[in-house]
Amino acid sequence: MIWTVFSLQYFLCTDLLMKTIFKITLYFTLFLVLTVFSSYVTFRIMGAKKTVAVPDLRKKNLIEANKEIMERRLYIKIDGEEFNQTLPAGTIIRQEIPPRERIKQGRTIRVIISKGPKRYYMPDFIGLNVDEARDLAIKNNLKIKRILRARSDAYEKDTVIGQRPTPDERGADRVSLLVSNGPFDVLYSCPDFAGMSLSAAKELVEKMGLEIELSGYGSRIVGQKPAAGSIIKRGDLIKLKLEHKEEQRLRWL
């Protein structure tokens, strides 16, 4: 009798356990099926996004580019900046995805934008000798485009008297220099030095900016070259012949 009751209880417990295991297995199977189905539906929905042609964003500013991107439900991201001599700052230089390529909506297009032309420091060349100006240009990675020459009374020969661009301008990698060719030629009528004392002749020559070459001995001028009345200019050489006063008196006798 006892054995019969124990067998009945064991059978009932086993039956309950089997039902519990069956329910757990059923629920787990349903969970897996729903998970797979949900993933499949999500994938299909996402994969069914509309494809659009990538617009050409090059040479457009960010406002123009963003307008075109939004119309196609795409996104834009600045991936870097570079100096560019032709495109102004804020303009797109290039894009990661080529124009006209078809992509799905929601994609991000990376772009490189311009920082504008590279600004070079322009030093002040005025007052420098030509050789000093060349050294300064090399030091600042600048190229001397051309050297023009002009007369100047204010600057010595081979001194820089002007430049383009000027020191307060920026953005150029070349410079043109204006160099002094010395003072303007000043023309004179050659004085008559005959009979002058040497000291008076030297004073006059210095005042006119002439060079002097002496020959002979004495304190009086008895000859000159070029002759009196000849056209001369500043810097010309005047040759003067000297004699003592006594020698002149003897010659006249």
Backbone hydrogen bonds in HBPLUS format (Angstrom, degrees):
<---DONOR---> <-ACCEPTOR-->    atom                        ^
c    i                          cat <-CA-CA->   ^        H-A-AA   ^      H-
h    n   atom  resd res      DA  || num        DHA   H-A  angle D-A-AA Bond
n    s   type  num  typ     dist DA aas  dist angle  dist       angle   num
A0005-VAL N   A0001-MET O   3.06 MM   4  6.44 158.3  2.10 152.9 157.6     1
A0006-PHE N   A0002-ILE O   3.02 MM   4  6.28 161.9  2.05 153.3 158.0     2
A0007-SER N   A0003-TRP O   2.96 MM   4  6.13 154.7  2.02 145.9 152.7     3
A0008-LEU N   A0004-THR O   3.02 MM   4  6.25 153.7  2.09 144.8 151.8     4
A0009-GLN N   A0005-VAL O   3.01 MM   4  6.32 159.6  2.06 150.3 155.4     5
A0010-TYR N   A0006-PHE O   2.95 MM   4  6.14 158.9  2.00 147.7 153.7     6
A0011-PHE N   A0007-SER O   2.96 MM   4  6.14 154.1  2.03 145.3 152.2     7
A0012-LEU N   A0008-LEU O   3.00 MM   4  6.29 157.6  2.06 148.7 154.4     8
A0013-CYS N   A0009-GLN O   2.95 MM   4  6.21 161.6  1.98 152.0 156.8     9
A0014-THR N   A0010-TYR O   2.94 MM   4  6.10 158.4  1.99 146.7 153.0    10
A0015-ASP N   A0011-PHE O   2.94 MM   4  6.11 156.7  1.99 146.6 153.1    11
A0016-LEU N   A0012-LEU O   2.99 MM   4  6.22 155.7  2.05 146.6 152.8    12
A0017-LEU N   A0013-CYS O   2.95 MM   4  6.15 158.7  1.99 148.6 154.4    13
A0018-MET N   A0014-THR O   2.99 MM   4  6.17 157.5  2.04 148.7 154.4    14
A0019-LYS N   A0015-ASP O   3.06 MM   4  6.29 155.4  2.12 144.3 150.8    15
A0020-THR N   A0016-LEU O   2.96 MM   4  6.23 155.5  2.02 147.0 153.8    16
A0021-ILE N   A0017-LEU O   2.94 MM   4  6.19 163.3  1.96 152.4 156.4    17
A0022-PHE N   A0018-MET O   2.91 MM   4  6.06 154.5  1.98 144.5 152.1    18
A0023-LYS N   A0019-LYS O   2.92 MM   4  6.18 157.4  1.97 148.3 153.9    19
A0024-ILE N   A0020-THR O   2.96 MM   4  6.24 164.5  1.99 152.6 156.7    20
A0025-THR N   A0021-ILE O   2.91 MM   4  6.09 162.3  1.94 149.2 154.2    21
A0026-LEU N   A0022-PHE O   2.85 MM   4  6.05 154.4  1.92 147.0 154.5    22
A0027-TYR N   A0023-LYS O   2.83 MM   4  6.08 167.0  1.85 157.0 159.8    23
A0028-PHE N   A0024-ILE O   2.94 MM   4  6.08 162.0  1.97 150.0 155.3    24
A0029-THR N   A0025-THR O   2.94 MM   4  6.08 153.9  2.01 143.0 150.3    25
A0030-LEU N   A0026-LEU O   2.90 MM   4  6.16 160.4  1.94 151.5 156.9    26
A0031-PHE N   A0027-TYR O   2.88 MM   4  6.11 153.0  1.96 146.4 154.1    27
A0032-LEU N   A0028-PHE O   2.96 MM   4  6.24 156.9  2.02 146.8 152.4    28
A0033-VAL N   A0029-THR O   2.95 MM   4  6.20 160.0  1.99 150.0 155.6    29
A0034-LEU N   A0030-LEU O   2.89 MM   4  6.09 164.6  1.91 151.2 155.3    30
A0035-THR N   A0031-PHE O   2.90 MM   4  6.06 155.7  1.96 146.1 153.3    31
A0036-VAL N   A0032-LEU O   2.94 MM   4  6.13 166.8  1.96 152.2 155.4    32
A0037-PHE N   A0033-VAL O   2.90 MM   4  6.04 160.2  1.93 148.5 154.8    33
A0038-SER N   A0034-LEU O   2.81 MM   4  5.92 160.0  1.85 147.4 153.0    34
A0039-SER N   A0035-THR O   2.94 MM   4  6.13 160.9  1.98 149.0 154.3    35
A0040-TYR N   A0036-VAL O   2.95 MM   4  6.11 154.7  2.01 145.3 152.6    36
A0041-VAL N   A0037-PHE O   2.89 MM   4  6.16 161.0  1.93 151.8 156.6    37
A0042-THR N   A0038-SER O   2.89 MM   4  6.08 165.6  1.91 150.9 155.3    38
A0043-PHE N   A0039-SER O   2.90 MM   4  6.03 162.0  1.93 147.3 152.5    39
A0044-ARG N   A0040-TYR O   2.90 MM   4  6.11 154.6  1.97 145.7 153.0    40
A0045-ILE N   A0041-VAL O   2.86 MM   4  6.13 156.3  1.92 151.0 157.6    41
A0046-MET N   A0042-THR O   2.89 MM   4  6.11 168.0  1.91 155.5 158.6    42
A0047-GLY N   A0043-PHE O   2.77 MM   4  5.74 153.7  1.83 142.9 151.6    43
A0048-ALA N   A0044-ARG O   3.00 MM   4  5.92 116.1  2.42 131.0 144.4    44
A0048-ALA N   A0045-ILE O   3.25 MM   3  5.18 145.5  2.38  93.1 103.1    45
A0049-LYS N   A0046-MET O   3.34 MM   3  5.83 154.9  2.41 117.1 116.0    46
A0105-GLN N   A0050-LYS O   2.98 MM  55  5.98 151.4  2.06 163.4 166.0    47
A0052-VAL N   A0103-ILE O   2.70 MM  51  5.56 159.3  1.74 165.3 164.4    48
A0103-ILE N   A0052-VAL O   2.86 MM  51  5.56 157.5  1.91 160.2 160.1    49
A0054-VAL N   A0101-GLU O   2.82 MM  47  5.39 152.9  1.89 139.7 148.1    50
A0100-ARG N   A0054-VAL O   2.71 MM  46  4.86 167.9  1.72 150.0 145.8    51
A0060-LYS N   A0057-LEU O   3.21 MM   3  5.63 146.7  2.33 136.1 133.7    52
A0059-LYS N   A0092-ILE O   2.87 MM  33  5.30 165.9  1.89 157.2 152.9    53
A0092-ILE N   A0060-LYS O   2.93 MM  32  5.66 167.9  1.95 150.5 152.5    54
A0065-ALA N   A0061-ASN O   2.97 MM   4  6.17 166.7  1.98 157.9 162.3    55
A0066-ASN N   A0062-LEU O   2.88 MM   4  5.84 159.6  1.92 142.1 147.8    56
A0067-LYS N   A0063-ILE O   3.16 MM   4  6.32 149.4  2.25 142.8 150.2    57
A0068-GLU N   A0064-GLU O   3.25 MM   4  6.59 160.5  2.29 149.8 153.6    58
A0069-ILE N   A0065-ALA O   2.95 MM   4  6.17 156.4  2.01 151.2 158.6    59
A0070-MET N   A0066-ASN O   2.97 MM   4  6.07 161.0  2.01 146.9 151.1    60
A0071-GLU N   A0067-LYS O   3.19 MM   4  6.39 151.2  2.28 143.6 150.8    61
A0072-ARG N   A0069-ILE O   3.14 MM   3  5.41 138.4  2.33 102.0 113.0    62
A0074-LEU N   A0069-ILE O   3.00 MM   5  5.15 167.5  2.02 144.5 146.1    63
A0073-ARG N   A0070-MET O   3.06 MM   3  4.81 162.6  2.09 101.7 106.8    64
A0106-GLY N   A0073-ARG O   2.81 MM  33  5.94 144.6  1.93 150.4 162.3    65
A0075-TYR N   A0107-ARG O   2.91 MM  32  6.14 149.8  2.00 157.5 158.9    66
A0109-ILE N   A0075-TYR O   2.75 MM  34  6.09 163.6  1.78 144.6 147.0    67
A0077-LYS N   A0109-ILE O   2.98 MM  32  6.15 154.0  2.05 147.6 145.9    68
A0111-VAL N   A0077-LYS O   2.91 MM  34  6.25 152.5  1.99 159.2 163.8    69
A0079-ASP N   A0111-VAL O   2.72 MM  32  5.50 169.9  1.73 160.0 163.3    70
A0113-ILE N   A0080-GLY O   3.07 MM  33  6.53 161.7  2.10 155.4 152.3    71
A0082-GLU N   A0113-ILE O   3.04 MM  31  6.50 149.3  2.14 156.0 164.9    72
A0115-LYS N   A0082-GLU O   2.68 MM  33  5.51 146.6  1.79 145.0 144.8    73
A0084-ASN N   A0116-GLY O   2.90 MM  32  5.15 163.1  1.93 119.0 124.3    74
A0091-THR N   A0088-PRO O   3.25 MM   3  5.93 146.2  2.37 143.3 142.9    75
A0090-GLY N   A0114-SER O   2.89 MM  24  5.47 158.9  1.93 152.4 146.9    76
A0114-SER N   A0091-THR O   2.68 MM  23  5.30 156.1  1.74 152.1 160.1    77
A0093-ILE N   A0112-ILE O   2.75 MM  19  5.65 161.6  1.78 154.3 160.9    78
A0112-ILE N   A0094-ARG O   3.01 MM  18  5.54 162.8  2.04 156.4 157.6    79
A0096-GLU N   A0110-ARG O   2.77 MM  14  5.28 161.4  1.80 166.7 166.0    80
A0101-GLU N   A0098-PRO O   3.45 MM   3  6.00 160.2  2.49 128.8 131.1    81
A0128-LEU N   A0125-PHE O   3.10 MM   3  5.76 161.0  2.13 141.6 143.6    82
A0127-GLY N   A0160-VAL O   2.85 MM  33  5.34 170.6  1.85 145.8 148.2    83
A0160-VAL N   A0128-LEU O   2.84 MM  32  5.55 171.5  1.85 165.1 166.6    84
A0133-ALA N   A0129-ASN O   2.89 MM   4  6.17 153.8  1.96 156.7 165.1    85
A0130-VAL N   A0158-ASP O   3.07 MM  28  5.78 137.7  2.25 162.5 164.2    86
A0134-ARG N   A0130-VAL O   3.00 MM   4  6.32 152.5  2.08 149.6 156.5    87
A0135-ASP N   A0131-ASP O   3.13 MM   4  6.41 160.7  2.17 147.8 152.2    88
A0136-LEU N   A0132-GLU O   3.01 MM   4  6.25 156.0  2.07 147.3 153.8    89
A0137-ALA N   A0133-ALA O   2.96 MM   4  6.17 152.6  2.04 147.1 154.4    90
A0138-ILE N   A0134-ARG O   3.07 MM   4  6.34 161.1  2.11 152.3 156.4    91
A0139-LYS N   A0135-ASP O   3.04 MM   4  6.24 157.9  2.09 146.2 152.5    92
A0140-ASN N   A0136-LEU O   3.15 MM   4  6.35 141.5  2.30 141.5 150.3    93
A0142-LEU N   A0137-ALA O   2.82 MM   5  4.85 171.1  1.83 153.2 150.2    94
A0141-ASN N   A0138-ILE O   3.15 MM   3  5.08 165.1  2.17 109.0 110.0    95
A0143-LYS N   A0173-ASP O   3.11 MM  30  6.49 160.3  2.15 142.2 147.6    96
A0175-VAL N   A0143-LYS O   2.95 MM  32  6.37 149.1  2.04 153.0 157.8    97
A0145-LYS N   A0175-VAL O   2.77 MM  30  5.55 143.3  1.90 133.2 144.3    98
A0177-LEU N   A0146-ARG O   3.01 MM  31  6.47 160.3  2.05 159.5 163.4    99
A0148-LEU N   A0177-LEU O   2.80 MM  29  6.19 167.0  1.82 165.8 167.6   100
A0179-VAL N   A0148-LEU O   2.68 MM  31  6.02 168.9  1.69 160.2 162.2   101
A0150-ALA N   A0179-VAL O   3.01 MM  29  6.37 147.9  2.11 156.0 161.3   102
A0181-ASN N   A0150-ALA O   2.70 MM  31  5.32 146.8  1.81 136.4 138.0   103
A0152-SER N   A0182-GLY O   2.77 MM  30  5.58 162.6  1.80 131.4 137.5   104
A0158-ASP N   A0180-SER O   2.82 MM  22  5.31 158.8  1.86 152.0 146.0   105
A0180-SER N   A0159-THR O   2.78 MM  21  5.32 170.9  1.78 150.9 152.7   106
A0161-ILE N   A0178-LEU O   2.73 MM  17  5.66 162.6  1.76 156.4 162.7   107
A0162-GLY N   A0178-LEU O   3.25 MM  16  4.78 135.4  2.46 139.1 134.7   108
A0178-LEU N   A0162-GLY O   2.85 MM  16  4.78 166.7  1.87 136.9 134.2   109
A0164-ARG N   A0176-SER O   2.95 MM  12  5.24 145.7  2.07 149.5 154.9   110
A0176-SER N   A0164-ARG O   2.88 MM  12  5.24 167.1  1.89 148.4 152.4   111
A0169-GLU N   A0166-THR O   3.02 MM   3  5.55 167.4  2.04 124.0 126.6   112
A0234-ARG N   A0186-VAL O   3.07 MM  48  5.54 136.7  2.26 138.6 151.5   113
A0188-TYR N   A0232-ILE O   2.60 MM  44  5.16 162.0  1.63 153.7 156.1   114
A0232-ILE N   A0188-TYR O   2.84 MM  44  5.16 165.3  1.86 145.5 150.6   115
A0190-CYS N   A0230-SER O   2.66 MM  40  5.15 172.1  1.66 158.3 161.3   116
A0229-GLY N   A0190-CYS O   2.79 MM  39  4.87 168.4  1.81 137.5 141.3   117
A0196-MET N   A0193-PHE O   2.94 MM   3  5.49 162.4  1.98 137.8 141.0   118
A0195-GLY N   A0221-ILE O   2.83 MM  26  5.24 171.8  1.84 147.8 146.7   119
A0221-ILE N   A0196-MET O   2.91 MM  25  5.48 154.4  1.97 159.0 166.7   120
A0201-ALA N   A0197-SER O   3.02 MM   4  6.25 159.2  2.06 153.7 159.6   121
A0198-LEU N   A0219-SER O   2.90 MM  21  5.27 142.1  2.04 139.6 139.7   122
A0202-LYS N   A0198-LEU O   2.96 MM   4  6.15 161.8  2.00 151.4 155.9   123
A0203-GLU N   A0199-SER O   3.12 MM   4  6.28 156.3  2.17 142.5 148.6   124
A0204-LEU N   A0200-ALA O   3.10 MM   4  6.32 156.4  2.15 146.2 151.9   125
A0205-VAL N   A0201-ALA O   2.91 MM   4  6.11 164.6  1.93 154.7 159.1   126
A0206-GLU N   A0202-LYS O   2.99 MM   4  6.11 161.3  2.03 148.9 153.6   127
A0207-LYS N   A0203-GLU O   3.11 MM   4  6.24 154.3  2.18 140.9 147.8   128
A0208-MET N   A0204-LEU O   3.08 MM   4  6.32 146.7  2.20 147.0 155.2   129
A0210-LEU N   A0205-VAL O   3.02 MM   5  5.22 172.4  2.02 156.5 154.5   130
A0209-GLY N   A0206-GLU O   3.21 MM   3  5.14 154.7  2.28  98.7 106.3   131
A0235-GLY N   A0209-GLY O   2.69 MM  26  5.73 141.1  1.84 136.8 149.9   132
A0211-GLU N   A0236-ASP O   2.78 MM  25  5.86 178.5  1.78 157.0 157.1   133
A0238-ILE N   A0211-GLU O   2.81 MM  27  6.01 156.7  1.87 138.5 144.6   134
A0213-GLU N   A0238-ILE O   2.86 MM  25  6.15 149.1  1.95 157.4 155.6   135
A0240-LEU N   A0213-GLU O   2.84 MM  27  6.18 162.3  1.87 162.3 168.1   136
A0215-SER N   A0240-LEU O   2.96 MM  25  6.36 137.2  2.15 158.3 167.7   137
A0242-LEU N   A0215-SER O   2.83 MM  27  6.12 162.5  1.86 161.6 167.1   138
A0220-ARG N   A0243-GLU O   3.23 MM  23  5.60 156.6  2.29 153.0 159.5   139
A0243-GLU N   A0220-ARG O   3.01 MM  23  5.60 146.5  2.13 149.9 159.2   140
A0222-VAL N   A0241-LYS O   2.83 MM  19  5.66 168.7  1.84 156.7 160.1   141
A0241-LYS N   A0223-GLY O   2.86 MM  18  4.84 165.5  1.88 135.0 134.8   142
A0225-LYS N   A0239-LYS O   2.86 MM  14  5.09 136.0  2.06 145.0 152.6   143
A0239-LYS N   A0225-LYS O   2.87 MM  14  5.09 173.9  1.88 160.1 158.0   144
A0230-SER N   A0227-ALA O   3.17 MM   3  5.83 160.0  2.21 140.0 140.7   145
A0236-ASP N   A0233-LYS O   3.01 MM   3  5.77 158.9  2.05 147.2 148.3   146
A0248-GLN N   A0244-HIS O   3.31 MM   4  6.67 152.3  2.39 148.2 155.3   147
A0249-ARG N   A0245-LYS O   3.13 MM   4  6.43 152.0  2.21 144.4 151.6   148
A0250-LEU N   A0246-GLU O   3.03 MM   4  6.30 156.5  2.08 149.5 155.1   149
A0251-ARG N   A0247-GLU O   3.08 MM   4  6.25 153.6  2.15 143.8 150.7   150
A0252-TRP N   A0248-GLN O   3.07 MM   4  6.34 151.4  2.15 145.0 152.3   151
A0253-LEU N   A0249-ARG O   3.09 MM   4  6.36 141.3  2.25 140.3 150.7   152
